[in-house]
Amino acid sequence: MSILDQKKLIESIHPFGLLSSEELSKLMQKIDIAYYPKETLLISKNLPSVAFYIIIKGYVSEYIDDTLHTVYGEGDSFDADALIYGTTQKRFVVSEDLICYEIQKDDFLELIQNKRIQEYFLQDFITRHQHLKEYSQQNQLTPFLVSQVKDIYLHAVCIVTQDTIIADALKEMKKLKATCILVRDENSYAIVTDTDLREKVLMGKYDVSDAIVHIASKNIITIEKSDFLFNALVLMTHNAIKRLVVKEGDKVIGILEQLDLLSYFANHSYLIAVQIDKAQNIDDLKEVQNGLKNLVTTLDSNGVKVRYISKLVATLNQKIYAKVFTMYVDESLQEKSALIIMGSEGREEQILKTDQDNALIIADDMDKELFVEPMHKLNKALLEIGFVKCEGNVMVSNAYWRRNLEDFKNEIDNWIASFKGNSLQNLSIFLDAKCVAGDCTLVNVAKDHLFAHFEKRDDVLAHLAKATLFFETPISLFSGFKLDKEHENKLDLKKGGIFAIVHGIRCLALENKIKKNNTIERIKELNNRGVFDKVFATELIESFDTLLSMRLKTMLYAKDQKDINYINPKDLDKTSRDLLKDSFQVVDKLKKFISFHFHLEMVS
């Protein structure tokens, strides 16, 4: 390998790419190449570290006590901590003949006087993980990631009292060049828009001499000025509104208009929402799907975190569900039933279409046979639109998932009382239930019943939690990752990591009667309740986000539906491999926590 090639290799390894050309050249003069045979002990608590190692060829295993912690391979480096702190409790053993670069201890300690290098090596897991993400996306950062409501133009706010006559309020609105009127009533506000003026004054029964309170609407949606613009977009999309009232604490400071927001972002999510609202038939909704995939691709390529993409897409998908529901269910039946989505859709973690999980809860005073034909039509329509058939038949077309409320309560009792696999699986599925159309109080009653009757069922919880350990975390001894030969030496992101986090957190949420559906929201609430500390909660969130982000990329570019969960680590750059390894280590940490917490060693 030439000096130029060596320099390019070192420069490609983070954080050495942060060095200037001159600094990198000086470093190259201090780097040695070394060889160590298999089973050489490089570092231990009794063998102080003498160098910082960068692997050219071979593998090194890191042990904590007698447990294998990780395996380092080509392009990996270790162990800065042993040099910085002068001690370690770990053992580093050559597991396959090693050729490596060495930076001697004094030279390395001099190197980290550079603040950019120092910051990287002295970071904790969370900061390092976030640093690596920023590094991998440094050329893709966009206003999506950093812009807040306060960064955009806000329209002047026109506030009047409830007894102000309409004519005077309009004069004040014109004077301020405001786009709407807020009507103050003690500590609350109502809003008057152009639509209210048109329908209630020009075409309605009120006159401009009447008090404005008569034409005001009370359901205003607010957002804090420090919140992200992306969340403002989600709020507008979800509530089908064109403006938000911006607050700073208790004070109203302005109005955020949809047109300004969309001009700022220059994406077409609002057009998709409009398409859904205006759809007259299934063919109209089919066209929406192409727009959704294009939106996801654009957001991902612009560096938007997957959790925000999934939130926006979930909002749009829920609008599609609700639209189909109104198309095929008679209005008199709509208010007597609740359409629910479950699984990743219910958790708002599904991005592109996988299989659907849905059900219908019917009011007890209704004949469930009235819903058979509408639900079969609804299911057929969803399939046509692109919501894939559920292999487990968890769909409204299946009578098991189409029941009266009392029947659902009885079935919930059966799930709670049983250790059978199907019952435990159905319990897991229903825990993620979210209402998207109809009378949502039916869902709330069913969930309240579940949590009220799930008292002191540690035995059921343990059997339910055992599934967290069902799939092996794909880290192996010699390759760094355990690959699936049946899938072209790739690893399964869903089985290897995503499932364990989702299901483990879901079990903890059930135990603590947390009614939130989203995995990240559940993690935050578990942290708030002291189930685990903030550091571990943040590690879980960052790792979950990393795994979902990598899965999204495989979904966007997979040629076959069967490949959407699989990734080949060899196709990843060094930074992405590090992120993946870090994430799997956190998955293992969670599995150990779940195993200890639920005493899984006692579960047969």
Secondary structure as UniProt FT lines:
FT   HELIX           3..12
FT   TURN            14..15
FT   HELIX           16..18
FT   HELIX           21..28
FT   TURN            29..30
FT   STRAND          31..36
FT   TURN            38..39
FT   STRAND          41..44
FT   TURN            45..46
FT   STRAND          51..64
FT   TURN            65..66
FT   STRAND          67..72
FT   TURN            74..75
FT   STRAND          77..78
FT   HELIX           80..85
FT   STRAND          90..104
FT   HELIX           105..111
FT   TURN            112..113
FT   HELIX           115..121
FT   HELIX           125..136
FT   TURN            137..140
FT   HELIX           143..146
FT   HELIX           149..151
FT   STRAND          158..161
FT   TURN            162..163
FT   HELIX           166..176
FT   STRAND          181..185
FT   TURN            186..187
FT   STRAND          188..192
FT   HELIX           194..197
FT   HELIX           198..202
FT   TURN            208..209
FT   HELIX           212..215
FT   STRAND          222..224
FT   TURN            225..226
FT   HELIX           229..239
FT   STRAND          243..248
FT   TURN            249..250
FT   STRAND          251..257
FT   HELIX           258..265
FT   HELIX           269..278
FT   HELIX           282..301
FT   TURN            302..303
FT   HELIX           306..328
FT   HELIX           331..334
FT   TURN            335..336
FT   STRAND          337..341
FT   HELIX           343..346
FT   TURN            347..348
FT   STRAND          358..362
FT   TURN            364..365
FT   HELIX           368..371
FT   HELIX           372..385
FT   TURN            391..392
FT   TURN            396..397
FT   HELIX           399..401
FT   STRAND          402..404
FT   HELIX           405..417
FT   HELIX           421..431
FT   STRAND          434..438
FT   HELIX           441..453
FT   HELIX           458..465
FT   HELIX           466..469
FT   TURN            477..479
FT   HELIX           485..487
FT   TURN            488..489
FT   STRAND          490..492
FT   HELIX           494..498
FT   HELIX           499..511
FT   TURN            512..513
FT   HELIX           519..528
FT   TURN            529..530
FT   HELIX           534..557
FT   HELIX           561..563
FT   TURN            564..565
FT   STRAND          566..567
FT   HELIX           569..571
FT   HELIX           574..597
FT   TURN            598..599
FT   HELIX           600..602
//
